[in-house]
Amino acid sequence: MGLPNASGDLSTEVEVDAFRRLFPLRFFEKHLLESIRPDARPLGRARDTTIALGAVASANGSALAKIGSTTMLAAIKMEVMAPSIETPDEGCIAIDFHMPPICSPIVRPGRPAEAAPVVAKQLSDTILSSGMINLKELSLVSGKAAWMAYLDIYCLDADGALFDAALLAAVAAFSHLEIPVVSLNDDGKIVLSEEQGLSDREPVNKEKRKVNLGSIPFSLTCILHKNYILADPTAEEESIMETSVTVVLDSSSQLLSLYKPGGAVLAYTSAIQDCIALTRQRVKELQKILEEAISGMEVD
Amino acid sequence: MEVDREDGRSQNQLRPLACSRNILHRAHGSASWSQGDTKVLAAVYGPKAGTKKNENPEKACIEVIWKPKTGQIGKLEKEYEMILKRTLQSICILTVNPNTTTSVIIQVVNDDGALLPSAINAACMALVDAGIPMRHLAVSICCCVPRSGLVILDPTKLEEQNMKAFAYLVFPNSVHSVLPEGSLSVQGEPIENGVITSVTHGVMSVDDYFFCLERGRAASTKLSDFLRRNLQHQSTDSSKAG
């Protein structure tokens, strides 16, 4: 079964799967001419996105986010620690991104993925500079005790757009986070209160509370190839057309990051404006999906 | 509107630039680049035979090693290595020497703001010194958005820390061509307006970002002229034996 082609090159004699492996760029370009991609998406559409909150029962906040096949599991564990001297009434957030060998054939135990520390740093910068979490909310006793939130994001399936999925999982985990109840015991240390019945110790915070989220960041990665802009690439598309632009906008349309790490295609002003417009649309979609997931949890 | 900067520069004024090539004798190409007090040393070894395991053997491969001034190598250094690698891959002609690896080593001598742009400029000059074939040069600049006021260029470390947001931008160098005006433009815009790399930190509005791009393009023309004069001057008076 060959591809219909009048120019008489190899494509008429070769099966579709073989052509896809042997001539990946030509395979994609044939699709792009018709303004469609091999998975039948139009150029500007992102893959189906789902969020499941509370995926890890033992964590204080967790979420599983899937964009197409890319799957990210985020979990937050809270610990009490002494705040630093320069910021006595602020807590702390430590963000780490892991790519275990399960996610992709190119990651082996002795050979960590190149992308992992880069995505971890980008996530850290984006979340901390977005002002989504006010660190002063994480303070317990000024100067003595504050919350440290350890956010770990595990990539379970790496199929392109890793940063987008990781950011979505992190944001969803924070929206699910409940700060546990603690009280001061006789030694002046903070301990977790087991039940409400213990009345001899005064709880420091009365009940499990959710964190107030400021403006939430959402992102979209686009690939630039000649004159085309493809939103939300799969891993195959990313490896063939290497120029990617990641735009992070928050809910008030402020630009948190416009990340274009090199790439053969130069980005002119019109391309950048198109990417930002696609990201704005995507922000609205993601906000809706996140709100549905949160309200779904609250009904339970 | 006048902005007071600590060292008395105006908003669009760059710090004094200094660049020298061929300073290391064992390296195939080397360059030292300084913008004010920020100084970076770059060395290029290559092309060497063979590519790394996951790289495409039909093209040349570029490997970047970033050495900070103090401390261990962490995520920041890995990120800079990746950004530098992808930027340099987009300016080098990779099909000329397939199945080879070119190593670029960056040593930070002093960090006083705009470190990544200085490193990109240094790496580019070192590649020229090594004779690696390139499409065009990469000219890099840092633009920041202060809390109030207009965009300023080339901040010092103190200024960078006090800014609301900053952007590292890399453009191709400006072209002096014998061909008629407009024949080298893409979509009606000249090639030097395209962005090769953009890395931003902090929150800024979309309009601020486009303003940064404009200021960055204007500054990249000045930087391109500096590079051109520097390269021409050194090539006319270097007398390499053999």
Interface residues (C-beta under 8 A of the other chain):
Chain A: I106 E114 P117 V118 A120 K121 Q122 S124 D125 S129 S130 G131 N227 E242 T243 V245 D250 S253 Q254 L255 L256 S257 L258 Y259 K260 P261 G262 G263 A264 L266 A267 Y268 T269 S270 I272 I276
Chain B: N54 G74 K75 L76 K78 E79 M82 I83 K85 R86 T87 L88 Q89 S90 A167 V170 P172 V186 Q187 E189 I191 N193 G194 V195 I196 T197 S198 V199 T200 H201 G202 V203 M204 S205 V206 D208 Y209 F210 L213
